[in-house]
Amino acid sequence: MKDNAQNFTVGLQNSLIHYWNVFLQSLPRVVLALLILVASFYIATYLANLIRKKFDSKDHDPLFVNFLSKTSKVALIIVGIILAMQAMGLSGIAQGLLAGAGLSAFIFGFAFKDIAENFLGGLILAFNRPFSLDDTIQIRDFTGHVKALNFRTTHIKTFDEKDVFLPNSIVVKEPLINFTRDGQIRLDFVVGIAYEDDITQAISLIIKTISPTATIIKGKEPFTVVEELATSTVNLRTYFWADTFDYKKGVLEIKSDIIQLVKEVLVNEGFSLPSDIQEIKWYDPKKPFPIDIMNTKDDFFPNR
């Protein structure tokens, strides 16, 4: 039993000495791998900042710059990890990872289909650039300002202060309305005047009223047309342009101000703005028309 204990002690010592020698032999490789990892991280960070500074100007979209810098940083870090594995003597594992990249992409493509699809959608949006930072866009029922383009989602801040994160694949596939790209939008509203009113005079008055307020774009002056001869009114539709760079002030508030001005001017000039007339038809004249008068005599003549 004493010999067994002694053999165990000797074997343990030999094992520790062997692993210590292996560690000393591999220590330079481990240090080199750590240096490669640290260097790749700092190089990736430096390159990302360099790309940001190089393209961060009025001529380049901040969304594109942010996405490009993030993608470059992640790619360089992955390359650094592969080089560190090769430096540690794990070249077989590194080569196996590279060789199996196609198979891995095929296998994980099903498990992470949405993630890959959204990432590719982000790349398409970054290079195609259908919108810029702080642009006002509409996707489905969401309208707001673009705040960020991430690897997976597009961040939109709606007008009611909601943060909406739409998957990039949806942004790519769905129809997208950009209200800010050209900086202008055509708006319209309808006002109804009485049949007895002068249509030409009403149109001239409306144009005169809205011209100082509406955004005047070269070749795109405000105009008004007769849209419909309705039941009780002649409907006039007015078209004008507005500045969309500040959507709230340039579109919503201006439209409200113009409608209010047109209403006040038409009323002050004696134009009637009649409400809809409701026609009641009684198809059986032989039967009495059922009318109940709720008011009493004292209600019509309170002083009597």
Backbone bond lengths (Angstrom), bond angles and torsions (degrees), N, CA, C in turn:
res aa  C-N    CA-C-N  psi(-1)  N-CA   C-N-CA  omega(-1)  CA-C   N-CA-C  phi
1 M - - - 1.476 - - 1.516 110.96 -
2 K 1.369 113.97 -36.44 1.460 118.68 177.57 1.517 111.10 -64.67
3 D 1.347 115.90 -37.60 1.468 120.16 178.42 1.525 111.35 -66.43
4 N 1.339 116.36 -36.63 1.468 119.79 178.26 1.528 111.45 -64.75
5 A 1.325 115.26 -41.78 1.470 119.00 178.89 1.522 110.21 -65.18
6 Q 1.329 115.70 -40.23 1.463 118.62 -179.83 1.527 111.12 -67.31
7 N 1.327 115.77 -39.66 1.467 119.04 177.69 1.527 111.61 -64.40
8 F 1.330 115.02 -38.37 1.478 118.57 178.68 1.520 110.56 -64.37
9 T 1.347 116.08 -41.50 1.471 120.09 -179.32 1.521 110.50 -64.93
10 V 1.320 114.78 -43.27 1.478 118.62 179.86 1.526 110.49 -65.18
11 G 1.313 116.46 -42.06 1.464 119.86 179.35 1.514 112.07 -63.81
12 L 1.357 115.10 -39.51 1.470 118.67 178.71 1.514 110.69 -65.38
13 Q 1.332 116.80 -41.62 1.465 120.40 179.25 1.531 110.71 -63.20
14 N 1.329 115.29 -43.81 1.466 118.65 179.31 1.529 111.99 -62.60
15 S 1.334 116.21 -39.03 1.467 120.00 178.51 1.524 110.84 -64.91
16 L 1.337 115.96 -44.47 1.463 119.07 179.70 1.526 110.85 -63.69
17 I 1.322 115.50 -41.91 1.467 118.76 178.46 1.519 110.85 -63.58
18 H 1.335 117.06 -39.40 1.465 121.28 179.82 1.541 110.80 -64.24
19 Y 1.350 115.72 -47.53 1.459 118.28 -179.54 1.528 111.81 -67.64
20 W 1.336 115.42 -32.92 1.470 118.19 176.92 1.531 110.53 -65.70
21 N 1.320 116.60 -41.59 1.464 119.73 177.97 1.533 111.24 -65.01
22 V 1.350 114.80 -40.06 1.472 118.31 177.01 1.517 110.69 -62.91
23 F 1.356 116.09 -40.49 1.468 119.73 179.30 1.519 110.88 -64.34
24 L 1.357 116.63 -42.25 1.456 119.63 179.04 1.522 111.00 -64.29
25 Q 1.324 115.91 -37.04 1.463 119.05 179.55 1.531 111.69 -69.49
26 S 1.345 116.35 -36.35 1.468 120.08 -178.04 1.524 113.08 -89.77
27 L 1.377 116.04 -7.26 1.461 118.82 -177.84 1.524 113.02 -57.93
28 P 1.338 119.64 -43.59 1.479 118.33 177.34 1.525 112.96 -59.95
29 R 1.328 116.56 -37.04 1.461 119.34 177.84 1.524 111.59 -66.55
30 V 1.341 115.62 -40.55 1.470 119.07 178.47 1.521 110.71 -63.61
31 V 1.354 115.02 -44.17 1.475 118.66 179.18 1.526 110.30 -63.01
32 L 1.341 115.92 -42.14 1.468 119.64 178.96 1.542 110.96 -62.57
33 A 1.344 116.24 -41.10 1.466 119.76 179.09 1.527 110.98 -63.60
34 L 1.346 116.51 -41.86 1.465 119.59 177.93 1.531 111.19 -63.97
35 L 1.346 115.13 -39.92 1.468 118.48 177.50 1.527 111.36 -63.03
36 I 1.333 115.46 -39.99 1.475 119.22 178.68 1.520 110.39 -63.97
37 L 1.347 116.88 -42.98 1.465 120.23 179.09 1.524 111.31 -61.84
38 V 1.338 115.91 -47.12 1.465 119.43 180.00 1.526 110.81 -64.03
39 A 1.346 115.75 -43.30 1.463 119.24 -179.64 1.526 111.30 -64.32
40 S 1.344 116.59 -42.00 1.476 118.88 179.45 1.510 111.54 -64.50
41 F 1.341 116.59 -36.47 1.467 119.40 178.59 1.534 110.89 -65.18
42 Y 1.345 115.99 -45.93 1.471 118.69 -179.24 1.528 111.31 -69.33
43 I 1.332 116.95 -37.27 1.471 119.51 178.08 1.528 110.26 -65.57
44 A 1.344 116.26 -41.32 1.465 119.93 178.55 1.520 111.01 -63.43
45 T 1.336 116.44 -42.41 1.472 120.22 178.21 1.525 110.97 -64.65
46 Y 1.346 116.29 -43.33 1.461 120.17 179.28 1.526 111.36 -62.98
47 L 1.342 116.39 -43.24 1.468 119.66 -179.90 1.524 111.13 -65.77
48 A 1.346 116.84 -39.58 1.465 119.79 178.08 1.525 110.84 -62.16
49 N 1.339 116.54 -43.38 1.470 119.73 177.63 1.521 111.68 -66.68
50 L 1.357 115.94 -36.74 1.463 119.57 178.68 1.529 111.00 -64.40
51 I 1.338 116.20 -43.11 1.467 120.10 177.49 1.524 110.34 -62.45
52 R 1.331 115.57 -41.06 1.472 119.58 179.84 1.529 111.11 -62.87
53 K 1.328 116.56 -43.75 1.466 119.68 -179.69 1.528 111.19 -70.85
54 K 1.340 116.42 -35.79 1.466 120.70 -176.76 1.521 111.39 -67.11
55 F 1.325 116.19 -41.99 1.462 120.32 -174.54 1.524 113.08 -103.22
56 D 1.327 116.84 -4.04 1.465 119.59 -176.74 1.524 108.95 -79.97
57 S 1.310 115.79 83.96 1.462 122.50 178.45 1.514 108.57 -148.18
58 K 1.307 116.41 177.86 1.460 120.91 -179.01 1.525 111.80 -67.73
59 D 1.345 116.41 -19.97 1.465 119.81 -177.98 1.524 112.85 -82.51
60 H 1.338 117.76 -10.47 1.457 120.53 -176.70 1.520 109.54 -124.83
61 D 1.292 113.76 145.22 1.451 121.01 -178.17 1.527 110.04 -75.56
62 P 1.347 119.67 126.48 1.469 121.00 178.40 1.523 112.92 -58.17
63 L 1.334 117.55 -33.12 1.463 119.62 178.19 1.525 110.89 -62.11
64 F 1.331 116.27 -44.05 1.461 121.10 179.58 1.523 110.49 -64.63
65 V 1.328 117.55 -41.95 1.464 121.88 -178.82 1.521 110.81 -64.42
66 N 1.324 117.65 -45.90 1.465 121.15 -179.83 1.528 111.46 -62.62
67 F 1.317 116.00 -44.89 1.465 119.74 -178.37 1.526 110.59 -65.88
68 L 1.332 118.06 -41.56 1.464 121.68 -179.17 1.523 110.73 -66.04
69 S 1.325 117.50 -41.38 1.466 120.52 -179.43 1.532 111.12 -66.70
70 K 1.333 117.51 -41.14 1.472 120.49 178.52 1.521 111.05 -64.74
71 T 1.328 116.68 -43.98 1.462 120.31 -179.34 1.519 111.44 -63.34
72 S 1.333 117.94 -42.61 1.464 122.08 179.42 1.530 110.93 -63.45
73 K 1.325 116.48 -40.25 1.467 120.33 -179.42 1.517 111.28 -64.38
74 V 1.326 117.19 -46.33 1.466 121.04 -179.89 1.530 110.90 -63.69
75 A 1.336 117.48 -41.66 1.468 120.88 -178.93 1.531 111.09 -63.57
76 L 1.340 117.99 -42.42 1.462 120.80 -179.89 1.523 111.50 -67.64
77 I 1.296 118.26 -36.82 1.468 120.83 177.95 1.525 110.64 -64.87
78 I 1.328 117.09 -40.39 1.466 120.25 177.21 1.528 110.55 -62.73
79 V 1.334 117.11 -42.13 1.470 120.76 177.51 1.528 110.15 -62.56
80 G 1.325 117.21 -40.17 1.460 120.87 178.29 1.516 112.48 -63.26
81 I 1.328 117.85 -38.49 1.467 121.15 178.21 1.531 110.54 -64.30
82 I 1.330 117.10 -41.36 1.470 120.37 179.22 1.523 110.79 -65.42
83 L 1.334 117.61 -42.11 1.470 120.48 178.18 1.521 111.32 -65.57
84 A 1.337 117.74 -37.44 1.464 120.68 178.38 1.523 111.16 -64.97
85 M 1.318 117.44 -38.66 1.464 120.74 177.48 1.528 110.97 -64.19
86 Q 1.319 116.97 -39.32 1.466 119.93 177.19 1.527 111.06 -67.17
87 A 1.330 117.21 -37.72 1.469 119.99 179.06 1.522 111.94 -65.71
88 M 1.328 118.23 -30.46 1.465 122.17 179.07 1.522 111.97 -81.25
89 G 1.317 117.29 0.80 1.447 119.48 -178.51 1.510 113.06 88.39
90 L 1.278 116.10 11.34 1.463 121.06 178.48 1.520 110.54 -99.04
91 S 1.339 115.06 37.91 1.464 118.78 -178.09 1.522 111.88 -63.79
92 G 1.340 114.93 -30.71 1.463 117.71 178.50 1.515 111.46 -63.58
93 I 1.340 115.98 -41.49 1.461 119.33 178.29 1.524 110.42 -66.64
94 A 1.354 115.47 -42.58 1.464 119.28 -179.95 1.527 110.99 -62.07
95 Q 1.363 115.80 -44.63 1.466 118.68 178.44 1.524 110.97 -65.05
96 G 1.339 115.12 -36.73 1.462 118.26 177.49 1.518 111.49 -63.88
97 L 1.343 116.69 -37.92 1.463 119.79 177.48 1.524 110.96 -65.03
98 L 1.348 115.47 -42.77 1.457 118.69 179.52 1.524 111.39 -67.97
99 A 1.345 115.50 -41.65 1.466 118.56 -179.01 1.513 111.38 -67.97
100 G 1.325 115.41 -33.71 1.461 118.50 -179.27 1.510 113.94 -90.48
101 A 1.325 116.45 10.04 1.466 118.76 -179.12 1.518 111.15 -62.79
102 G 1.347 114.46 -39.84 1.462 117.15 179.94 1.510 111.97 -66.13
103 L 1.338 115.24 -43.40 1.461 119.02 178.35 1.520 110.89 -66.34
104 S 1.331 116.02 -40.40 1.467 119.22 178.91 1.520 110.91 -63.22
105 A 1.330 115.09 -41.82 1.464 117.89 178.83 1.515 111.13 -62.40
106 F 1.349 115.13 -36.50 1.470 118.54 179.18 1.530 111.13 -68.29
107 I 1.357 115.45 -43.15 1.467 119.23 -177.80 1.520 111.06 -70.48
108 F 1.345 115.33 -50.93 1.456 118.61 -176.55 1.523 111.88 -75.00
109 G 1.318 115.72 -12.76 1.462 117.70 178.47 1.518 112.25 -61.22
110 F 1.342 115.56 -34.40 1.457 119.28 178.38 1.530 110.81 -76.00
111 A 1.334 116.06 -41.20 1.464 119.22 -177.07 1.522 111.49 -71.70
112 F 1.341 117.06 -36.28 1.459 121.18 -176.71 1.524 110.56 -118.96
113 K 1.307 115.07 42.49 1.468 119.82 -177.99 1.517 111.45 -61.73
114 D 1.316 116.98 -45.35 1.463 120.53 -178.22 1.521 111.57 -64.13
115 I 1.355 116.27 -41.30 1.465 119.33 -179.67 1.524 110.53 -63.67
116 A 1.334 116.58 -46.32 1.469 119.80 179.52 1.530 110.91 -64.30
117 E 1.324 115.91 -40.84 1.463 119.91 -178.98 1.518 111.22 -64.15
118 N 1.336 116.20 -41.40 1.463 120.01 179.81 1.525 111.54 -70.12
119 F 1.343 116.30 -34.97 1.466 119.03 177.26 1.522 111.01 -65.22
120 L 1.334 116.65 -45.03 1.465 120.29 177.16 1.525 110.52 -63.73
121 G 1.343 116.06 -36.73 1.460 119.04 175.51 1.515 111.95 -62.27
122 G 1.347 116.31 -37.80 1.458 119.61 176.22 1.516 112.31 -63.92
123 L 1.345 116.61 -39.50 1.474 119.88 176.70 1.526 111.00 -62.58
124 I 1.328 116.48 -43.20 1.465 120.13 179.60 1.518 110.64 -62.73
125 L 1.329 116.80 -43.70 1.466 120.35 -179.98 1.531 111.07 -66.40
126 A 1.342 116.93 -37.13 1.465 120.39 -178.73 1.519 111.66 -65.69
127 F 1.340 117.46 -39.14 1.464 120.21 -177.12 1.529 112.04 -90.34
128 N 1.325 116.91 -32.39 1.469 119.80 179.15 1.517 111.92 -78.66
129 R 1.327 116.41 -35.60 1.465 125.25 175.90 1.526 113.68 53.28
130 P 1.325 118.10 65.76 1.469 119.30 174.53 1.517 112.87 -74.25
131 F 1.331 117.36 -11.08 1.460 121.23 177.82 1.520 108.49 -150.36
132 S 1.331 114.74 162.19 1.458 121.87 178.20 1.520 109.08 -120.03
133 L 1.322 115.84 175.53 1.452 120.70 179.48 1.524 110.33 -63.26
134 D 1.341 116.25 133.83 1.466 124.94 179.56 1.528 113.48 71.46
135 D 1.326 117.93 8.92 1.472 119.76 172.04 1.530 109.56 -67.82
136 T 1.323 115.61 149.63 1.461 120.97 175.22 1.520 108.35 -94.84
137 I 1.327 116.30 117.12 1.460 120.83 -176.67 1.520 109.86 -129.23
138 Q 1.325 114.84 163.89 1.463 121.41 175.51 1.515 108.87 -131.49
139 I 1.332 116.05 125.15 1.462 123.38 175.13 1.525 107.28 -129.85
140 R 1.319 115.22 119.58 1.462 120.35 -173.78 1.527 108.69 57.62
141 D 1.338 117.08 -123.33 1.462 120.42 -179.24 1.517 112.59 -98.84
142 F 1.330 117.53 11.09 1.456 121.01 -176.17 1.530 109.58 -105.15
143 T 1.324 115.22 125.81 1.461 121.81 177.76 1.523 108.26 -128.91
144 G 1.332 116.22 129.83 1.456 119.19 -180.00 1.514 111.59 178.41
145 H 1.334 115.18 -167.14 1.462 122.10 -177.56 1.530 109.67 -96.18
146 V 1.332 116.39 139.68 1.460 121.68 177.14 1.523 108.78 -76.47
147 K 1.333 115.89 126.01 1.461 121.01 -177.99 1.524 113.08 -108.95
148 A 1.332 117.82 -31.05 1.468 119.34 -178.53 1.520 109.78 -164.30
149 L 1.342 114.26 153.55 1.463 122.32 172.29 1.515 106.95 -120.85
150 N 1.334 116.57 109.24 1.454 122.14 -177.31 1.531 109.95 -100.54
151 F 1.348 115.96 179.61 1.461 119.38 179.90 1.519 111.53 -62.91
152 R 1.326 116.79 -32.46 1.461 119.83 -174.06 1.517 113.41 -114.31
153 T 1.329 118.45 -31.08 1.461 121.28 -172.09 1.518 111.89 -131.22
154 T 1.332 114.10 161.70 1.470 122.60 170.49 1.521 107.86 -111.43
155 H 1.318 115.98 125.48 1.466 121.99 -175.25 1.527 109.40 -92.75
156 I 1.342 116.19 122.58 1.461 122.78 178.97 1.524 109.12 -122.06
157 K 1.308 116.61 133.56 1.468 122.47 175.22 1.522 107.77 -103.56
158 T 1.346 116.41 110.43 1.457 120.42 -176.87 1.524 110.53 -75.17
159 F 1.335 115.87 169.07 1.461 120.54 -177.40 1.520 112.18 -69.08
160 D 1.327 117.88 -21.67 1.458 120.33 176.21 1.526 111.40 -95.96
161 E 1.348 116.05 25.87 1.464 124.25 171.91 1.524 113.20 64.44
162 K 1.324 117.12 33.61 1.459 120.82 173.91 1.525 109.25 -99.49
163 D 1.336 116.06 138.70 1.458 121.43 176.56 1.527 108.59 -94.58
164 V 1.313 116.09 113.17 1.461 122.54 -177.77 1.525 108.32 -110.11
165 F 1.337 116.11 127.47 1.460 121.86 178.40 1.529 107.84 -113.16
166 L 1.320 115.52 101.88 1.460 121.07 -177.77 1.530 109.92 -93.47
167 P 1.324 118.25 133.31 1.475 119.86 175.14 1.530 110.72 -57.92
168 N 1.319 116.00 139.32 1.464 120.30 -176.99 1.526 112.36 -60.48
169 S 1.329 116.25 -31.10 1.469 118.98 179.35 1.525 111.00 -63.97
170 I 1.335 117.09 -36.38 1.466 120.48 177.28 1.519 110.31 -68.57
171 V 1.333 116.92 -41.56 1.466 120.93 -179.62 1.526 110.51 -62.18
172 V 1.345 116.55 -36.39 1.465 120.58 -179.80 1.523 111.17 -72.36
173 K 1.339 117.00 -40.32 1.463 120.99 -172.65 1.529 112.57 -83.71
174 E 1.338 117.74 -36.05 1.452 120.78 -173.62 1.534 111.15 -80.33
175 P 1.355 117.41 152.08 1.469 119.93 172.77 1.527 110.44 -60.71
176 L 1.307 116.22 133.51 1.463 122.25 -176.78 1.524 109.12 -120.60
177 I 1.319 116.17 127.76 1.464 122.42 177.71 1.518 108.30 -105.71
178 N 1.327 116.27 121.09 1.464 121.75 177.43 1.527 108.42 -107.35
179 F 1.326 116.05 108.97 1.455 121.31 -177.72 1.528 112.60 -79.82
180 T 1.333 117.08 -15.55 1.457 120.96 -170.96 1.516 113.41 -106.60
181 R 1.307 118.31 -10.73 1.471 121.08 -172.24 1.524 111.88 -57.86
182 D 1.342 117.56 -47.56 1.461 121.01 179.04 1.523 112.35 -95.46
183 G 1.330 116.92 -8.59 1.456 120.04 178.14 1.512 114.57 76.63
184 Q 1.326 118.42 13.43 1.458 120.35 -178.41 1.522 110.21 -150.24
185 I 1.320 115.47 153.13 1.448 121.29 178.57 1.524 108.32 -150.74
186 R 1.326 116.14 145.93 1.451 120.68 177.64 1.527 109.07 -94.65
187 L 1.330 114.89 129.21 1.454 122.01 178.80 1.522 109.67 -115.60
188 D 1.310 116.62 165.26 1.465 119.87 178.63 1.519 109.60 -155.42
189 F 1.317 115.58 160.88 1.460 122.27 174.34 1.522 108.06 -154.62
190 V 1.326 116.05 161.90 1.462 122.24 -177.16 1.515 109.13 -117.25
191 V 1.331 115.71 136.60 1.462 121.79 172.95 1.524 107.50 -130.24
192 G 1.328 117.04 137.75 1.459 121.56 -178.56 1.523 111.94 -107.75
193 I 1.331 116.51 129.01 1.463 121.54 177.12 1.533 108.61 -112.84
194 A 1.322 115.48 165.19 1.467 119.67 -178.18 1.526 110.48 -73.91
195 Y 1.327 115.81 158.23 1.463 120.88 178.93 1.521 111.31 -63.74
196 E 1.317 117.43 -27.55 1.465 120.86 -178.66 1.524 112.60 -77.58
197 D 1.310 118.57 -14.43 1.465 121.58 -176.59 1.528 110.74 -78.45
198 D 1.338 114.59 157.00 1.468 121.97 179.05 1.526 108.99 -81.40
199 I 1.329 116.46 114.60 1.468 120.72 -176.25 1.527 110.79 -67.53
200 T 1.318 117.58 -45.22 1.466 121.22 -178.23 1.525 111.08 -60.30
201 Q 1.322 116.29 -43.36 1.457 120.09 179.39 1.527 110.97 -65.69
202 A 1.341 116.68 -38.90 1.464 119.69 179.25 1.525 111.15 -64.37
203 I 1.342 117.07 -42.67 1.468 120.39 179.28 1.519 110.56 -63.50
204 S 1.330 116.99 -44.82 1.462 120.60 179.20 1.526 111.46 -61.45
205 L 1.318 116.26 -39.26 1.459 120.51 -179.67 1.531 111.37 -68.54
206 I 1.328 116.64 -39.23 1.469 120.08 179.37 1.522 110.65 -64.35
207 I 1.336 117.35 -46.43 1.469 120.90 -179.39 1.522 110.51 -62.72
208 K 1.315 116.22 -41.71 1.465 120.57 179.56 1.523 111.19 -63.69
209 T 1.320 115.91 -33.04 1.459 120.34 -177.08 1.522 112.10 -76.08
210 I 1.332 117.55 -41.57 1.468 119.73 -172.90 1.519 113.32 -88.26
211 S 1.320 118.91 -16.88 1.472 120.69 -175.28 1.525 113.24 -58.87
212 P 1.340 120.70 -42.20 1.478 118.40 179.26 1.527 113.87 -68.66
213 T 1.322 117.76 -21.41 1.466 120.85 -175.33 1.513 112.48 -97.10
214 A 1.337 117.17 -39.47 1.461 120.68 -177.38 1.522 110.76 -68.47
215 T 1.332 116.14 153.83 1.460 121.52 176.72 1.527 108.98 -75.39
216 I 1.318 115.86 118.16 1.459 120.85 -178.04 1.523 108.74 -89.85
217 I 1.306 116.22 115.58 1.456 122.24 178.31 1.523 108.06 -110.11
218 K 1.323 115.76 141.48 1.460 120.67 -175.93 1.525 110.77 -55.79
219 G 1.321 115.58 122.90 1.451 121.21 179.18 1.507 114.11 79.91
220 K 1.334 118.02 5.32 1.460 121.85 -177.74 1.529 109.39 -133.28
221 E 1.301 115.32 71.46 1.453 120.76 179.63 1.529 110.08 -83.54
222 P 1.323 117.93 153.06 1.476 120.22 175.80 1.527 111.11 -61.34
223 F 1.311 116.70 148.17 1.457 120.25 177.03 1.520 109.27 -150.06
224 T 1.336 115.15 158.28 1.461 122.49 -179.12 1.515 109.23 -130.25
225 V 1.321 117.20 138.61 1.460 122.78 179.89 1.529 108.95 -131.01
226 V 1.338 113.99 156.15 1.463 119.74 173.70 1.525 107.02 -80.94
227 E 1.303 116.34 116.84 1.460 120.05 -175.29 1.522 113.04 -93.42
228 E 1.356 117.05 -37.52 1.455 118.47 -171.58 1.524 110.48 -160.46
229 L 1.318 114.75 142.92 1.468 120.84 168.76 1.525 106.32 -95.76
230 A 1.325 115.58 92.01 1.450 120.99 -174.95 1.526 110.83 -80.47
231 T 1.313 115.60 -176.49 1.467 120.76 -176.02 1.518 112.09 -60.64
232 S 1.315 116.66 -44.65 1.460 120.23 -175.03 1.516 113.76 -122.98
233 T 1.331 118.55 -4.23 1.458 121.46 -176.20 1.521 111.08 -141.19
234 V 1.327 113.70 159.17 1.458 121.70 167.30 1.532 105.96 -98.08
235 N 1.315 116.96 111.99 1.457 120.99 -173.91 1.526 110.87 -86.36
236 L 1.314 114.93 124.91 1.466 122.37 178.19 1.524 108.43 -110.59
237 R 1.327 115.73 124.28 1.468 119.59 177.74 1.523 109.48 -104.03
238 T 1.317 115.52 127.68 1.459 122.05 -177.59 1.517 109.55 -108.68
239 Y 1.335 115.90 132.12 1.458 122.28 177.91 1.526 109.25 -112.81
240 F 1.332 115.40 137.98 1.466 120.19 176.19 1.520 108.48 -153.54
241 W 1.328 116.01 166.27 1.460 121.97 -176.99 1.522 110.87 -109.65
242 A 1.332 115.27 152.01 1.456 120.72 -179.45 1.522 109.66 -137.50
243 D 1.323 114.86 157.39 1.459 122.03 179.20 1.525 108.96 -86.63
244 T 1.356 116.54 127.41 1.464 120.38 -174.07 1.520 114.21 -102.81
245 F 1.314 119.28 2.15 1.464 119.30 -179.53 1.518 110.93 -63.17
246 D 1.329 116.84 -38.32 1.462 121.46 169.25 1.523 105.87 -111.41
247 Y 1.342 115.55 93.56 1.467 119.46 -168.02 1.522 112.28 -62.43
248 K 1.320 117.40 -42.30 1.470 120.04 -177.31 1.522 111.15 -63.62
249 K 1.321 116.47 -50.35 1.464 120.21 -177.56 1.521 111.60 -77.67
250 G 1.332 115.98 -39.00 1.455 119.61 -173.96 1.509 114.38 -80.33
251 V 1.329 118.81 -18.21 1.467 121.28 -176.53 1.523 111.06 -120.31
252 L 1.308 116.30 -63.13 1.459 120.21 -173.50 1.521 112.52 -65.62
253 E 1.331 117.05 -49.47 1.469 120.03 -176.72 1.527 111.61 -71.43
254 I 1.319 117.81 -38.50 1.462 120.09 179.95 1.523 110.62 -65.97
255 K 1.313 117.52 -42.07 1.461 119.79 178.20 1.524 110.78 -61.91
256 S 1.314 116.72 -42.68 1.469 120.33 177.75 1.523 111.16 -62.15
257 D 1.329 117.39 -44.00 1.475 121.02 -179.96 1.525 111.17 -63.36
258 I 1.333 116.81 -41.27 1.467 120.40 -177.72 1.523 110.69 -66.95
259 I 1.317 117.62 -44.43 1.468 119.94 178.78 1.518 110.72 -61.45
260 Q 1.317 116.66 -41.15 1.471 120.27 179.04 1.526 110.94 -64.35
261 L 1.328 118.02 -42.98 1.460 121.63 179.42 1.525 111.60 -63.10
262 V 1.336 116.55 -44.45 1.465 120.73 -179.34 1.524 110.44 -62.60
263 K 1.298 117.24 -42.86 1.462 120.64 179.25 1.519 111.16 -61.74
264 E 1.333 117.68 -46.30 1.468 120.75 -178.15 1.523 111.66 -65.89
265 V 1.329 117.07 -41.19 1.462 120.49 -178.15 1.525 110.51 -67.01
266 L 1.325 117.65 -45.02 1.464 120.37 -179.57 1.529 111.37 -62.66
267 V 1.309 117.49 -41.02 1.470 120.56 178.84 1.519 110.60 -66.51
268 N 1.323 117.62 -42.62 1.470 120.95 -179.51 1.524 112.09 -66.22
269 E 1.333 117.37 -29.61 1.459 121.25 179.27 1.526 112.92 -87.16
270 G 1.314 117.16 6.37 1.456 121.04 174.23 1.514 115.53 88.44
271 F 1.314 118.56 11.60 1.463 120.35 177.54 1.530 109.80 -80.35
272 S 1.318 114.75 141.48 1.462 119.90 178.64 1.524 109.53 -89.91
273 L 1.298 115.24 140.24 1.459 121.52 174.98 1.526 107.26 -119.87
274 P 1.342 115.94 73.96 1.467 119.32 -172.61 1.518 112.40 -69.74
275 S 1.317 114.61 151.65 1.459 120.27 175.20 1.522 109.29 -84.60
276 D 1.304 116.39 170.90 1.461 120.29 -179.62 1.530 111.06 -64.53
277 I 1.326 115.37 138.46 1.462 121.38 177.64 1.521 108.73 -92.58
278 Q 1.314 116.68 127.72 1.457 121.93 178.32 1.524 109.27 -98.78
279 E 1.314 116.26 123.17 1.466 121.83 -179.81 1.524 109.95 -102.97
280 I 1.342 114.97 126.18 1.460 120.70 178.87 1.527 108.56 -106.64
281 K 1.321 116.86 124.05 1.461 121.39 -179.77 1.533 109.69 -106.80
282 W 1.360 114.10 133.69 1.463 120.38 177.36 1.518 106.85 -114.95
283 Y 1.352 116.47 107.17 1.454 121.21 -169.42 1.530 113.83 -82.87
284 D 1.305 118.83 -11.53 1.469 121.27 178.94 1.525 109.04 -118.94
285 P 1.344 117.20 90.10 1.480 119.46 -175.81 1.521 113.14 -67.35
286 K 1.335 118.70 -15.27 1.464 120.55 -179.39 1.532 112.28 -73.64
287 K 1.329 115.34 -24.76 1.455 119.31 179.08 1.521 110.36 -89.82
288 P 1.325 117.64 143.89 1.474 119.50 178.57 1.524 110.97 -68.18
289 F 1.322 114.98 147.18 1.475 120.55 179.67 1.530 108.91 -79.94
290 P 1.321 117.87 122.38 1.470 120.25 -174.68 1.532 111.74 -77.18
291 I 1.315 116.48 100.59 1.460 121.13 177.50 1.525 107.81 -123.84
292 D 1.282 116.73 128.81 1.457 122.19 175.56 1.520 108.35 -111.67
293 I 1.327 116.39 120.63 1.463 121.48 177.65 1.520 107.55 -92.57
294 M 1.321 114.38 113.04 1.465 119.42 -175.52 1.516 111.96 -83.01
295 N 1.369 117.31 -25.61 1.458 120.07 -176.67 1.526 110.61 -78.38
296 T 1.271 118.10 142.15 1.464 123.74 175.53 1.510 110.70 -90.68
297 K 1.312 115.71 175.64 1.463 120.87 -179.26 1.507 111.45 -64.38
298 D 1.304 115.68 -35.09 1.466 118.93 -179.16 1.516 112.04 -69.11
299 D 1.356 115.35 -25.79 1.464 116.84 178.19 1.498 112.25 -71.39
300 F 1.385 117.64 -33.51 1.462 120.08 178.05 1.535 111.03 -79.03
301 F 1.308 116.44 -34.55 1.470 119.87 -178.11 1.517 108.07 -126.05
302 P 1.285 118.24 78.87 1.472 120.81 -175.07 1.510 113.56 -66.56
303 N 1.361 117.86 -23.28 1.462 120.10 -176.44 1.511 112.81 -88.32
304 R 1.318 117.08 -4.60 1.461 119.82 -176.75 1.533 110.76 -97.50
